[in-house]
Amino acid sequence: MDEWLDQWLAMKAEDLEEATIYSYRITLDRVRGRLGQARLQGLTEEDVEQWMQWG
């Protein structure tokens, strides 16, 4: 998940202002804290729901 998030943000950053990129990084850090080590292919709806309830 971490690697995919890095790639996604790099792709999106080309069209974003610095303040938006910063905001995205803060938000993605919350995702990384719970799901960052998960394999993207193995991520389940339950994983995401648990993350949402945790946050």
mmCIF entry with sequence, helices, sheets and N, C-alpha, C, O atoms, coordinates in Angstrom:
data_MODEL
# 
_entry.id   MODEL 
# 
_entity.id                         1 
_entity.type                       polymer 
_entity.pdbx_number_of_molecules   1 
# 
_entity_poly.entity_id                      1 
_entity_poly.type                           'polypeptide(L)' 
_entity_poly.nstd_linkage                   no 
_entity_poly.nstd_monomer                   no 
_entity_poly.pdbx_seq_one_letter_code       MDEWLDQWLAMKAEDLEEATIYSYRITLDRVRGRLGQARLQGLTEEDVEQWMQWG 
_entity_poly.pdbx_seq_one_letter_code_can   MDEWLDQWLAMKAEDLEEATIYSYRITLDRVRGRLGQARLQGLTEEDVEQWMQWG 
_entity_poly.pdbx_strand_id                 A 
# 
loop_
_entity_poly_seq.entity_id 
_entity_poly_seq.num 
_entity_poly_seq.mon_id 
_entity_poly_seq.hetero 
1 1  MET n 
1 2  ASP n 
1 3  GLU n 
1 4  TRP n 
1 5  LEU n 
1 6  ASP n 
1 7  GLN n 
1 8  TRP n 
1 9  LEU n 
1 10 ALA n 
1 11 MET n 
1 12 LYS n 
1 13 ALA n 
1 14 GLU n 
1 15 ASP n 
1 16 LEU n 
1 17 GLU n 
1 18 GLU n 
1 19 ALA n 
1 20 THR n 
1 21 ILE n 
1 22 TYR n 
1 23 SER n 
1 24 TYR n 
1 25 ARG n 
1 26 ILE n 
1 27 THR n 
1 28 LEU n 
1 29 ASP n 
1 30 ARG n 
1 31 VAL n 
1 32 ARG n 
1 33 GLY n 
1 34 ARG n 
1 35 LEU n 
1 36 GLY n 
1 37 GLN n 
1 38 ALA n 
1 39 ARG n 
1 40 LEU n 
1 41 GLN n 
1 42 GLY n 
1 43 LEU n 
1 44 THR n 
1 45 GLU n 
1 46 GLU n 
1 47 ASP n 
1 48 VAL n 
1 49 GLU n 
1 50 GLN n 
1 51 TRP n 
1 52 MET n 
1 53 GLN n 
1 54 TRP n 
1 55 GLY n 
# 
_struct_asym.id          A 
_struct_asym.entity_id   1 
# 
loop_
_struct_conf.conf_type_id 
_struct_conf.id 
_struct_conf.pdbx_PDB_helix_id 
_struct_conf.beg_label_comp_id 
_struct_conf.beg_label_asym_id 
_struct_conf.beg_label_seq_id 
_struct_conf.pdbx_beg_PDB_ins_code 
_struct_conf.end_label_comp_id 
_struct_conf.end_label_asym_id 
_struct_conf.end_label_seq_id 
_struct_conf.pdbx_end_PDB_ins_code 
_struct_conf.beg_auth_comp_id 
_struct_conf.beg_auth_asym_id 
_struct_conf.beg_auth_seq_id 
_struct_conf.end_auth_comp_id 
_struct_conf.end_auth_asym_id 
_struct_conf.end_auth_seq_id 
_struct_conf.pdbx_PDB_helix_class 
_struct_conf.details 
_struct_conf.pdbx_PDB_helix_length 
HELX_P HELX_P1 AA1 ASP A 2  ? ALA A 13 ? ASP A 2  ALA A 13 1 ? 12 
HELX_P HELX_P2 AA2 GLU A 18 ? LEU A 35 ? GLU A 18 LEU A 35 1 ? 18 
HELX_P HELX_P3 AA3 LEU A 40 ? GLY A 42 ? LEU A 40 GLY A 42 5 ? 3  
HELX_P HELX_P4 AA4 GLU A 45 ? TRP A 54 ? GLU A 45 TRP A 54 1 ? 10 
# 
_struct_conf_type.id          HELX_P 
_struct_conf_type.criteria    ? 
_struct_conf_type.reference   ? 
# 
loop_
_atom_site.group_PDB 
_atom_site.id 
_atom_site.type_symbol 
_atom_site.label_atom_id 
_atom_site.label_alt_id 
_atom_site.label_comp_id 
_atom_site.label_asym_id 
_atom_site.label_entity_id 
_atom_site.label_seq_id 
_atom_site.pdbx_PDB_ins_code 
_atom_site.Cartn_x 
_atom_site.Cartn_y 
_atom_site.Cartn_z 
_atom_site.occupancy 
_atom_site.B_iso_or_equiv 
_atom_site.pdbx_formal_charge 
_atom_site.auth_seq_id 
_atom_site.auth_comp_id 
_atom_site.auth_asym_id 
_atom_site.auth_atom_id 
_atom_site.pdbx_PDB_model_num 
ATOM 1   N N  . MET A 1 1  ? 0.819   -1.185 0.000   1.00 0.00 ? 1  MET A N  1 
ATOM 2   C CA . MET A 1 1  ? 0.000   0.000  0.000   1.00 0.00 ? 1  MET A CA 1 
ATOM 3   C C  . MET A 1 1  ? 0.868   1.256  0.000   1.00 0.00 ? 1  MET A C  1 
ATOM 4   O O  . MET A 1 1  ? 0.586   2.200  -0.739  1.00 0.00 ? 1  MET A O  1 
ATOM 5   N N  . ASP A 1 2  ? 1.913   1.279  0.813   1.00 0.00 ? 2  ASP A N  1 
ATOM 6   C CA . ASP A 1 2  ? 2.786   2.453  0.874   1.00 0.00 ? 2  ASP A CA 1 
ATOM 7   C C  . ASP A 1 2  ? 3.315   2.830  -0.503  1.00 0.00 ? 2  ASP A C  1 
ATOM 8   O O  . ASP A 1 2  ? 3.276   3.998  -0.890  1.00 0.00 ? 2  ASP A O  1 
ATOM 9   N N  . GLU A 1 3  ? 3.801   1.857  -1.230  1.00 0.00 ? 3  GLU A N  1 
ATOM 10  C CA . GLU A 1 3  ? 4.381   2.112  -2.551  1.00 0.00 ? 3  GLU A CA 1 
ATOM 11  C C  . GLU A 1 3  ? 3.329   2.691  -3.501  1.00 0.00 ? 3  GLU A C  1 
ATOM 12  O O  . GLU A 1 3  ? 3.603   3.639  -4.236  1.00 0.00 ? 3  GLU A O  1 
ATOM 13  N N  . TRP A 1 4  ? 2.133   2.117  -3.478  1.00 0.00 ? 4  TRP A N  1 
ATOM 14  C CA . TRP A 1 4  ? 1.075   2.608  -4.355  1.00 0.00 ? 4  TRP A CA 1 
ATOM 15  C C  . TRP A 1 4  ? 0.688   4.037  -3.981  1.00 0.00 ? 4  TRP A C  1 
ATOM 16  O O  . TRP A 1 4  ? 0.465   4.868  -4.862  1.00 0.00 ? 4  TRP A O  1 
ATOM 17  N N  . LEU A 1 5  ? 0.608   4.326  -2.693  1.00 0.00 ? 5  LEU A N  1 
ATOM 18  C CA . LEU A 1 5  ? 0.278   5.685  -2.257  1.00 0.00 ? 5  LEU A CA 1 
ATOM 19  C C  . LEU A 1 5  ? 1.330   6.681  -2.732  1.00 0.00 ? 5  LEU A C  1 
ATOM 20  O O  . LEU A 1 5  ? 0.992   7.784  -3.163  1.00 0.00 ? 5  LEU A O  1 
ATOM 21  N N  . ASP A 1 6  ? 2.603   6.298  -2.655  1.00 0.00 ? 6  ASP A N  1 
ATOM 22  C CA . ASP A 1 6  ? 3.675   7.171  -3.148  1.00 0.00 ? 6  ASP A CA 1 
ATOM 23  C C  . ASP A 1 6  ? 3.512   7.449  -4.638  1.00 0.00 ? 6  ASP A C  1 
ATOM 24  O O  . ASP A 1 6  ? 3.647   8.590  -5.080  1.00 0.00 ? 6  ASP A O  1 
ATOM 25  N N  . GLN A 1 7  ? 3.225   6.412  -5.403  1.00 0.00 ? 7  GLN A N  1 
ATOM 26  C CA . GLN A 1 7  ? 3.058   6.571  -6.851  1.00 0.00 ? 7  GLN A CA 1 
ATOM 27  C C  . GLN A 1 7  ? 1.834   7.439  -7.164  1.00 0.00 ? 7  GLN A C  1 
ATOM 28  O O  . GLN A 1 7  ? 1.888   8.308  -8.034  1.00 0.00 ? 7  GLN A O  1 
ATOM 29  N N  . TRP A 1 8  ? 0.755   7.198  -6.463  1.00 0.00 ? 8  TRP A N  1 
ATOM 30  C CA . TRP A 1 8  ? -0.471  7.964  -6.693  1.00 0.00 ? 8  TRP A CA 1 
ATOM 31  C C  . TRP A 1 8  ? -0.242  9.440  -6.417  1.00 0.00 ? 8  TRP A C  1 
ATOM 32  O O  . TRP A 1 8  ? -0.630  10.297 -7.211  1.00 0.00 ? 8  TRP A O  1 
ATOM 33  N N  . LEU A 1 9  ? 0.396   9.735  -5.274  1.00 0.00 ? 9  LEU A N  1 
ATOM 34  C CA . LEU A 1 9  ? 0.617   11.133 -4.914  1.00 0.00 ? 9  LEU A CA 1 
ATOM 35  C C  . LEU A 1 9  ? 1.567   11.802 -5.902  1.00 0.00 ? 9  LEU A C  1 
ATOM 36  O O  . LEU A 1 9  ? 1.352   12.956 -6.273  1.00 0.00 ? 9  LEU A O  1 
ATOM 37  N N  . ALA A 1 10 ? 2.597   11.110 -6.329  1.00 0.00 ? 10 ALA A N  1 
ATOM 38  C CA . ALA A 1 10 ? 3.531   11.682 -7.304  1.00 0.00 ? 10 ALA A CA 1 
ATOM 39  C C  . ALA A 1 10 ? 2.803   12.014 -8.606  1.00 0.00 ? 10 ALA A C  1 
ATOM 40  O O  . ALA A 1 10 ? 3.058   13.057 -9.208  1.00 0.00 ? 10 ALA A O  1 
ATOM 41  N N  . MET A 1 11 ? 1.916   11.152 -9.036  1.00 0.00 ? 11 MET A N  1 
ATOM 42  C CA . MET A 1 11 ? 1.161   11.377 -10.261 1.00 0.00 ? 11 MET A CA 1 
ATOM 43  C C  . MET A 1 11 ? 0.218   12.581 -10.093 1.00 0.00 ? 11 MET A C  1 
ATOM 44  O O  . MET A 1 11 ? 0.138   13.436 -10.975 1.00 0.00 ? 11 MET A O  1 
ATOM 45  N N  . LYS A 1 12 ? -0.488  12.642 -8.968  1.00 0.00 ? 12 LYS A N  1 
ATOM 46  C CA . LYS A 1 12 ? -1.437  13.725 -8.721  1.00 0.00 ? 12 LYS A CA 1 
ATOM 47  C C  . LYS A 1 12 ? -0.740  15.060 -8.475  1.00 0.00 ? 12 LYS A C  1 
ATOM 48  O O  . LYS A 1 12 ? -1.278  16.113 -8.819  1.00 0.00 ? 12 LYS A O  1 
ATOM 49  N N  . ALA A 1 13 ? 0.446   15.024 -7.886  1.00 0.00 ? 13 ALA A N  1 
ATOM 50  C CA . ALA A 1 13 ? 1.144   16.246 -7.490  1.00 0.00 ? 13 ALA A CA 1 
ATOM 51  C C  . ALA A 1 13 ? 1.454   17.154 -8.670  1.00 0.00 ? 13 ALA A C  1 
ATOM 52  O O  . ALA A 1 13 ? 1.610   18.363 -8.499  1.00 0.00 ? 13 ALA A O  1 
ATOM 53  N N  . GLU A 1 14 ? 1.544   16.587 -9.854  1.00 0.00 ? 14 GLU A N  1 
ATOM 54  C CA . GLU A 1 14 ? 1.833   17.399 -11.038 1.00 0.00 ? 14 GLU A CA 1 
ATOM 55  C C  . GLU A 1 14 ? 0.766   18.459 -11.269 1.00 0.00 ? 14 GLU A C  1 
ATOM 56  O O  . GLU A 1 14 ? 1.057   19.513 -11.834 1.00 0.00 ? 14 GLU A O  1 
ATOM 57  N N  . ASP A 1 15 ? -0.461  18.195 -10.842 1.00 0.00 ? 15 ASP A N  1 
ATOM 58  C CA . ASP A 1 15 ? -1.582  19.097 -11.097 1.00 0.00 ? 15 ASP A CA 1 
ATOM 59  C C  . ASP A 1 15 ? -2.095  19.797 -9.843  1.00 0.00 ? 15 ASP A C  1 
ATOM 60  O O  . ASP A 1 15 ? -3.150  20.431 -9.880  1.00 0.00 ? 15 ASP A O  1 
ATOM 61  N N  . LEU A 1 16 ? -1.365  19.691 -8.735  1.00 0.00 ? 16 LEU A N  1 
ATOM 62  C CA . LEU A 1 16 ? -1.856  20.229 -7.471  1.00 0.00 ? 16 LEU A CA 1 
ATOM 63  C C  . LEU A 1 16 ? -0.960  21.351 -6.953  1.00 0.00 ? 16 LEU A C  1 
ATOM 64  O O  . LEU A 1 16 ? 0.227   21.424 -7.274  1.00 0.00 ? 16 LEU A O  1 
ATOM 65  N N  . GLU A 1 17 ? -1.553  22.211 -6.154  1.00 0.00 ? 17 GLU A N  1 
ATOM 66  C CA . GLU A 1 17 ? -0.772  23.250 -5.488  1.00 0.00 ? 17 GLU A CA 1 
ATOM 67  C C  . GLU A 1 17 ? -0.108  22.659 -4.247  1.00 0.00 ? 17 GLU A C  1 
ATOM 68  O O  . GLU A 1 17 ? -0.536  21.622 -3.739  1.00 0.00 ? 17 GLU A O  1 
ATOM 69  N N  . GLU A 1 18 ? 0.922   23.315 -3.771  1.00 0.00 ? 18 GLU A N  1 
ATOM 70  C CA . GLU A 1 18 ? 1.696   22.816 -2.626  1.00 0.00 ? 18 GLU A CA 1 
ATOM 71  C C  . GLU A 1 18 ? 0.825   22.598 -1.393  1.00 0.00 ? 18 GLU A C  1 
ATOM 72  O O  . GLU A 1 18 ? 0.993   21.602 -0.689  1.00 0.00 ? 18 GLU A O  1 
ATOM 73  N N  . ALA A 1 19 ? -0.092  23.503 -1.127  1.00 0.00 ? 19 ALA A N  1 
ATOM 74  C CA . ALA A 1 19 ? -0.955  23.361 0.058   1.00 0.00 ? 19 ALA A CA 1 
ATOM 75  C C  . ALA A 1 19 ? -1.817  22.106 -0.048  1.00 0.00 ? 19 ALA A C  1 
ATOM 76  O O  . ALA A 1 19 ? -2.058  21.432 0.953   1.00 0.00 ? 19 ALA A O  1 
ATOM 77  N N  . THR A 1 20 ? -2.275  21.797 -1.240  1.00 0.00 ? 20 THR A N  1 
ATOM 78  C CA . THR A 1 20 ? -3.097  20.606 -1.442  1.00 0.00 ? 20 THR A CA 1 
ATOM 79  C C  . THR A 1 20 ? -2.253  19.352 -1.282  1.00 0.00 ? 20 THR A C  1 
ATOM 80  O O  . THR A 1 20 ? -2.689  18.381 -0.663  1.00 0.00 ? 20 THR A O  1 
ATOM 81  N N  . ILE A 1 21 ? -1.061  19.368 -1.831  1.00 0.00 ? 21 ILE A N  1 
ATOM 82  C CA . ILE A 1 21 ? -0.155  18.223 -1.691  1.00 0.00 ? 21 ILE A CA 1 
ATOM 83  C C  . ILE A 1 21 ? 0.126   17.971 -0.213  1.00 0.00 ? 21 ILE A C  1 
ATOM 84  O O  . ILE A 1 21 ? 0.109   16.826 0.238   1.00 0.00 ? 21 ILE A O  1 
ATOM 85  N N  . TYR A 1 22 ? 0.384   19.032 0.536   1.00 0.00 ? 22 TYR A N  1 
ATOM 86  C CA . TYR A 1 22 ? 0.632   18.906 1.971   1.00 0.00 ? 22 TYR A CA 1 
ATOM 87  C C  . TYR A 1 22 ? -0.568  18.274 2.671   1.00 0.00 ? 22 TYR A C  1 
ATOM 88  O O  . TYR A 1 22 ? -0.403  17.373 3.494   1.00 0.00 ? 22 TYR A O  1 
ATOM 89  N N  . SER A 1 23 ? -1.763  18.738 2.350   1.00 0.00 ? 23 SER A N  1 
ATOM 90  C CA . SER A 1 23 ? -2.979  18.199 2.949   1.00 0.00 ? 23 SER A CA 1 
ATOM 91  C C  . SER A 1 23 ? -3.140  16.716 2.614   1.00 0.00 ? 23 SER A C  1 
ATOM 92  O O  . SER A 1 23 ? -3.497  15.917 3.480   1.00 0.00 ? 23 SER A O  1 
ATOM 93  N N  . TYR A 1 24 ? -2.880  16.357 1.379   1.00 0.00 ? 24 TYR A N  1 
ATOM 94  C CA . TYR A 1 24 ? -2.954  14.948 0.978   1.00 0.00 ? 24 TYR A CA 1 
ATOM 95  C C  . TYR A 1 24 ? -1.948  14.111 1.763   1.00 0.00 ? 24 TYR A C  1 
ATOM 96  O O  . TYR A 1 24 ? -2.267  13.010 2.212   1.00 0.00 ? 24 TYR A O  1 
ATOM 97  N N  . ARG A 1 25 ? -0.731  14.636 1.928   1.00 0.00 ? 25 ARG A N  1 
ATOM 98  C CA . ARG A 1 25 ? 0.298   13.878 2.670   1.00 0.00 ? 25 ARG A CA 1 
ATOM 99  C C  . ARG A 1 25 ? -0.136  13.620 4.105   1.00 0.00 ? 25 ARG A C  1 
ATOM 100 O O  . ARG A 1 25 ? 0.055   12.522 4.628   1.00 0.00 ? 25 ARG A O  1 
ATOM 101 N N  . ILE A 1 26 ? -0.716  14.622 4.736   1.00 0.00 ? 26 ILE A N  1 
ATOM 102 C CA . ILE A 1 26 ? -1.193  14.464 6.117   1.00 0.00 ? 26 ILE A CA 1 
ATOM 103 C C  . ILE A 1 26 ? -2.262  13.372 6.172   1.00 0.00 ? 26 ILE A C  1 
ATOM 104 O O  . ILE A 1 26 ? -2.231  12.503 7.044   1.00 0.00 ? 26 ILE A O  1 
ATOM 105 N N  . THR A 1 27 ? -3.195  13.428 5.243   1.00 0.00 ? 27 THR A N  1 
ATOM 106 C CA . THR A 1 27 ? -4.269  12.430 5.194   1.00 0.00 ? 27 THR A CA 1 
ATOM 107 C C  . THR A 1 27 ? -3.708  11.045 4.916   1.00 0.00 ? 27 THR A C  1 
ATOM 108 O O  . THR A 1 27 ? -4.105  10.073 5.559   1.00 0.00 ? 27 THR A O  1 
ATOM 109 N N  . LEU A 1 28 ? -2.790  10.947 3.964   1.00 0.00 ? 28 LEU A N  1 
ATOM 110 C CA . LEU A 1 28 ? -2.221  9.649  3.610   1.00 0.00 ? 28 LEU A CA 1 
ATOM 111 C C  . LEU A 1 28 ? -1.386  9.074  4.747   1.00 0.00 ? 28 LEU A C  1 
ATOM 112 O O  . LEU A 1 28 ? -1.283  7.854  4.873   1.00 0.00 ? 28 LEU A O  1 
ATOM 113 N N  . ASP A 1 29 ? -0.793  9.918  5.569   1.00 0.00 ? 29 ASP A N  1 
ATOM 114 C CA . ASP A 1 29 ? -0.054  9.417  6.730   1.00 0.00 ? 29 ASP A CA 1 
ATOM 115 C C  . ASP A 1 29 ? -0.969  8.648  7.673   1.00 0.00 ? 29 ASP A C  1 
ATOM 116 O O  . ASP A 1 29 ? -0.551  7.674  8.298   1.00 0.00 ? 29 ASP A O  1 
ATOM 117 N N  . ARG A 1 30 ? -2.217  9.088  7.772   1.00 0.00 ? 30 ARG A N  1 
ATOM 118 C CA . ARG A 1 30 ? -3.187  8.367  8.609   1.00 0.00 ? 30 ARG A CA 1 
ATOM 119 C C  . ARG A 1 30 ? -3.494  6.993  8.015   1.00 0.00 ? 30 ARG A C  1 
ATOM 120 O O  . ARG A 1 30 ? -3.650  6.014  8.744   1.00 0.00 ? 30 ARG A O  1 
ATOM 121 N N  . VAL A 1 31 ? -3.576  6.931  6.705   1.00 0.00 ? 31 VAL A N  1 
ATOM 122 C CA . VAL A 1 31 ? -3.807  5.654  6.032   1.00 0.00 ? 31 VAL A CA 1 
ATOM 123 C C  . VAL A 1 31 ? -2.594  4.751  6.227   1.00 0.00 ? 31 VAL A C  1 
ATOM 124 O O  . VAL A 1 31 ? -2.735  3.573  6.554   1.00 0.00 ? 31 VAL A O  1 
ATOM 125 N N  . ARG A 1 32 ? -1.429  5.300  6.029   1.00 0.00 ? 32 ARG A N  1 
ATOM 126 C CA . ARG A 1 32 ? -0.192  4.514  6.159   1.00 0.00 ? 32 ARG A CA 1 
ATOM 127 C C  . ARG A 1 32 ? -0.034  3.914  7.556   1.00 0.00 ? 32 ARG A C  1 
ATOM 128 O O  . ARG A 1 32 ? 0.464   2.800  7.716   1.00 0.00 ? 32 ARG A O  1 
ATOM 129 N N  . GLY A 1 33 ? -0.464  4.671  8.555   1.00 0.00 ? 33 GLY A N  1 
ATOM 130 C CA . GLY A 1 33 ? -0.321  4.217  9.930   1.00 0.00 ? 33 GLY A CA 1 
ATOM 131 C C  . GLY A 1 33 ? -1.024  2.891  10.202  1.00 0.00 ? 33 GLY A C  1 
ATOM 132 O O  . GLY A 1 33 ? -0.567  2.106  11.034  1.00 0.00 ? 33 GLY A O  1 
ATOM 133 N N  . ARG A 1 34 ? -2.106  2.641  9.523   1.00 0.00 ? 34 ARG A N  1 
ATOM 134 C CA . ARG A 1 34 ? -2.879  1.412  9.752   1.00 0.00 ? 34 ARG A CA 1 
ATOM 135 C C  . ARG A 1 34 ? -2.818  0.430  8.583   1.00 0.00 ? 34 ARG A C  1 
ATOM 136 O O  . ARG A 1 34 ? -2.883  -0.783 8.783   1.00 0.00 ? 34 ARG A O  1 
ATOM 137 N N  . LEU A 1 35 ? -2.692  0.953  7.369   1.00 0.00 ? 35 LEU A N  1 
ATOM 138 C CA . LEU A 1 35 ? -2.791  0.089  6.199   1.00 0.00 ? 35 LEU A CA 1 
ATOM 139 C C  . LEU A 1 35 ? -1.533  0.093  5.329   1.00 0.00 ? 35 LEU A C  1 
ATOM 140 O O  . LEU A 1 35 ? -1.462  -0.634 4.338   1.00 0.00 ? 35 LEU A O  1 
ATOM 141 N N  . GLY A 1 36 ? -0.558  0.892  5.688   1.00 0.00 ? 36 GLY A N  1 
ATOM 142 C CA . GLY A 1 36 ? 0.617   1.065  4.848   1.00 0.00 ? 36 GLY A CA 1 
ATOM 143 C C  . GLY A 1 36 ? 1.367   -0.217 4.526   1.00 0.00 ? 36 GLY A C  1 
ATOM 144 O O  . GLY A 1 36 ? 1.914   -0.352 3.431   1.00 0.00 ? 36 GLY A O  1 
ATOM 145 N N  . GLN A 1 37 ? 1.402   -1.151 5.451   1.00 0.00 ? 37 GLN A N  1 
ATOM 146 C CA . GLN A 1 37 ? 2.142   -2.393 5.230   1.00 0.00 ? 37 GLN A CA 1 
ATOM 147 C C  . GLN A 1 37 ? 1.304   -3.463 4.528   1.00 0.00 ? 37 GLN A C  1 
ATOM 148 O O  . GLN A 1 37 ? 1.823   -4.515 4.154   1.00 0.00 ? 37 GLN A O  1 
ATOM 149 N N  . ALA A 1 38 ? 0.031   -3.198 4.353   1.00 0.00 ? 38 ALA A N  1 
ATOM 150 C CA . ALA A 1 38 ? -0.857  -4.175 3.703   1.00 0.00 ? 38 ALA A CA 1 
ATOM 151 C C  . ALA A 1 38 ? -0.527  -4.273 2.218   1.00 0.00 ? 38 ALA A C  1 
ATOM 152 O O  . ALA A 1 38 ? -0.135  -3.294 1.583   1.00 0.00 ? 38 ALA A O  1 
ATOM 153 N N  . ARG A 1 39 ? -0.692  -5.461 1.690   1.00 0.00 ? 39 ARG A N  1 
ATOM 154 C CA . ARG A 1 39 ? -0.556  -5.641 0.242   1.00 0.00 ? 39 ARG A CA 1 
ATOM 155 C C  . ARG A 1 39 ? -1.818  -5.098 -0.408  1.00 0.00 ? 39 ARG A C  1 
ATOM 156 O O  . ARG A 1 39 ? -2.934  -5.426 -0.003  1.00 0.00 ? 39 ARG A O  1 
ATOM 157 N N  . LEU A 1 40 ? -1.626  -4.272 -1.410  1.00 0.00 ? 40 LEU A N  1 
ATOM 158 C CA . LEU A 1 40 ? -2.765  -3.652 -2.075  1.00 0.00 ? 40 LEU A CA 1 
ATOM 159 C C  . LEU A 1 40 ? -3.729  -4.711 -2.612  1.00 0.00 ? 40 LEU A C  1 
ATOM 160 O O  . LEU A 1 40 ? -4.946  -4.554 -2.514  1.00 0.00 ? 40 LEU A O  1 
ATOM 161 N N  . GLN A 1 41 ? -3.187  -5.781 -3.177  1.00 0.00 ? 41 GLN A N  1 
ATOM 162 C CA . GLN A 1 41 ? -4.021  -6.840 -3.734  1.00 0.00 ? 41 GLN A CA 1 
ATOM 163 C C  . GLN A 1 41 ? -4.810  -7.571 -2.658  1.00 0.00 ? 41 GLN A C  1 
ATOM 164 O O  . GLN A 1 41 ? -5.851  -8.164 -2.942  1.00 0.00 ? 41 GLN A O  1 
ATOM 165 N N  . GLY A 1 42 ? -4.322  -7.532 -1.433  1.00 0.00 ? 42 GLY A N  1 
ATOM 166 C CA . GLY A 1 42 ? -4.985  -8.242 -0.346  1.00 0.00 ? 42 GLY A CA 1 
ATOM 167 C C  . GLY A 1 42 ? -5.903  -7.374 0.491   1.00 0.00 ? 42 GLY A C  1 
ATOM 168 O O  . GLY A 1 42 ? -6.546  -7.862 1.421   1.00 0.00 ? 42 GLY A O  1 
ATOM 169 N N  . LEU A 1 43 ? -5.971  -6.083 0.168   1.00 0.00 ? 43 LEU A N  1 
ATOM 170 C CA . LEU A 1 43 ? -6.782  -5.154 0.932   1.00 0.00 ? 43 LEU A CA 1 
ATOM 171 C C  . LEU A 1 43 ? -8.259  -5.490 0.757   1.00 0.00 ? 43 LEU A C  1 
ATOM 172 O O  . LEU A 1 43 ? -8.736  -5.697 -0.359  1.00 0.00 ? 43 LEU A O  1 
ATOM 173 N N  . THR A 1 44 ? -8.962  -5.538 1.863   1.00 0.00 ? 44 THR A N  1 
ATOM 174 C CA . THR A 1 44 ? -10.382 -5.893 1.807   1.00 0.00 ? 44 THR A CA 1 
ATOM 175 C C  . THR A 1 44 ? -11.246 -4.707 2.232   1.00 0.00 ? 44 THR A C  1 
ATOM 176 O O  . THR A 1 44 ? -10.763 -3.732 2.807   1.00 0.00 ? 44 THR A O  1 
ATOM 177 N N  . GLU A 1 45 ? -12.509 -4.822 1.937   1.00 0.00 ? 45 GLU A N  1 
ATOM 178 C CA . GLU A 1 45 ? -13.466 -3.812 2.376   1.00 0.00 ? 45 GLU A CA 1 
ATOM 179 C C  . GLU A 1 45 ? -13.472 -3.734 3.901   1.00 0.00 ? 45 GLU A C  1 
ATOM 180 O O  . GLU A 1 45 ? -13.600 -2.652 4.473   1.00 0.00 ? 45 GLU A O  1 
ATOM 181 N N  . GLU A 1 46 ? -13.334 -4.874 4.545   1.00 0.00 ? 46 GLU A N  1 
ATOM 182 C CA . GLU A 1 46 ? -13.301 -4.908 6.012   1.00 0.00 ? 46 GLU A CA 1 
ATOM 183 C C  . GLU A 1 46 ? -12.094 -4.143 6.542   1.00 0.00 ? 46 GLU A C  1 
ATOM 184 O O  . GLU A 1 46 ? -12.210 -3.429 7.538   1.00 0.00 ? 46 GLU A O  1 
ATOM 185 N N  . ASP A 1 47 ? -10.930 -4.279 5.890   1.00 0.00 ? 47 ASP A N  1 
ATOM 186 C CA . ASP A 1 47 ? -9.740  -3.524 6.300   1.00 0.00 ? 47 ASP A CA 1 
ATOM 187 C C  . ASP A 1 47 ? -10.022 -2.026 6.279   1.00 0.00 ? 47 ASP A C  1 
ATOM 188 O O  . ASP A 1 47 ? -9.683  -1.309 7.221   1.00 0.00 ? 47 ASP A O  1 
ATOM 189 N N  . VAL A 1 48 ? -10.634 -1.568 5.215   1.00 0.00 ? 48 VAL A N  1 
ATOM 190 C CA . VAL A 1 48 ? -10.924 -0.144 5.061   1.00 0.00 ? 48 VAL A CA 1 
ATOM 191 C C  . VAL A 1 48 ? -11.966 0.307  6.087   1.00 0.00 ? 48 VAL A C  1 
ATOM 192 O O  . VAL A 1 48 ? -11.837 1.383  6.670   1.00 0.00 ? 48 VAL A O  1 
ATOM 193 N N  . GLU A 1 49 ? -12.981 -0.499 6.305   1.00 0.00 ? 49 GLU A N  1 
ATOM 194 C CA . GLU A 1 49 ? -14.003 -0.152 7.295   1.00 0.00 ? 49 GLU A CA 1 
ATOM 195 C C  . GLU A 1 49 ? -13.401 -0.068 8.696   1.00 0.00 ? 49 GLU A C  1 
ATOM 196 O O  . GLU A 1 49 ? -13.743 0.832  9.463   1.00 0.00 ? 49 GLU A O  1 
ATOM 197 N N  . GLN A 1 50 ? -12.512 -0.994 9.034   1.00 0.00 ? 50 GLN A N  1 
ATOM 198 C CA . GLN A 1 50 ? -11.854 -0.950 10.345  1.00 0.00 ? 50 GLN A CA 1 
ATOM 199 C C  . GLN A 1 50 ? -10.998 0.304  10.467  1.00 0.00 ? 50 GLN A C  1 
ATOM 200 O O  . GLN A 1 50 ? -10.956 0.924  11.529  1.00 0.00 ? 50 GLN A O  1 
ATOM 201 N N  . TRP A 1 51 ? -10.317 0.682  9.395   1.00 0.00 ? 51 TRP A N  1 
ATOM 202 C CA . TRP A 1 51 ? -9.507  1.900  9.413   1.00 0.00 ? 51 TRP A CA 1 
ATOM 203 C C  . TRP A 1 51 ? -10.408 3.126  9.626   1.00 0.00 ? 51 TRP A C  1 
ATOM 204 O O  . TRP A 1 51 ? -10.062 4.030  10.387  1.00 0.00 ? 51 TRP A O  1 
ATOM 205 N N  . MET A 1 52 ? -11.534 3.149  8.968   1.00 0.00 ? 52 MET A N  1 
ATOM 206 C CA . MET A 1 52 ? -12.449 4.277  9.098   1.00 0.00 ? 52 MET A CA 1 
ATOM 207 C C  . MET A 1 52 ? -12.991 4.392  10.516  1.00 0.00 ? 52 MET A C  1 
ATOM 208 O O  . MET A 1 52 ? -13.149 5.499  11.030  1.00 0.00 ? 52 MET A O  1 
ATOM 209 N N  . GLN A 1 53 ? -13.274 3.272  11.146  1.00 0.00 ? 53 GLN A N  1 
ATOM 210 C CA . GLN A 1 53 ? -13.784 3.283  12.516  1.00 0.00 ? 53 GLN A CA 1 
ATOM 211 C C  . GLN A 1 53 ? -12.692 3.639  13.507  1.00 0.00 ? 53 GLN A C  1 
ATOM 212 O O  . GLN A 1 53 ? -12.968 4.242  14.545  1.00 0.00 ? 53 GLN A O  1 
ATOM 213 N N  . TRP A 1 54 ? -11.458 3.274  13.201  1.00 0.00 ? 54 TRP A N  1 
ATOM 214 C CA . TRP A 1 54 ? -10.325 3.587  14.067  1.00 0.00 ? 54 TRP A CA 1 
ATOM 215 C C  . TRP A 1 54 ? -10.030 5.077  14.075  1.00 0.00 ? 54 TRP A C  1 
ATOM 216 O O  . TRP A 1 54 ? -9.751  5.668  15.119  1.00 0.00 ? 54 TRP A O  1 
ATOM 217 N N  . GLY A 1 55 ? -10.097 5.683  12.864  1.00 0.00 ? 55 GLY A N  1 
ATOM 218 C CA . GLY A 1 55 ? -9.720  7.097  12.693  1.00 0.00 ? 55 GLY A CA 1 
ATOM 219 C C  . GLY A 1 55 ? -10.645 8.012  13.360  1.00 0.00 ? 55 GLY A C  1 
ATOM 220 O O  . GLY A 1 55 ? -10.457 9.228  13.304  1.00 0.00 ? 55 GLY A O  1 
# 
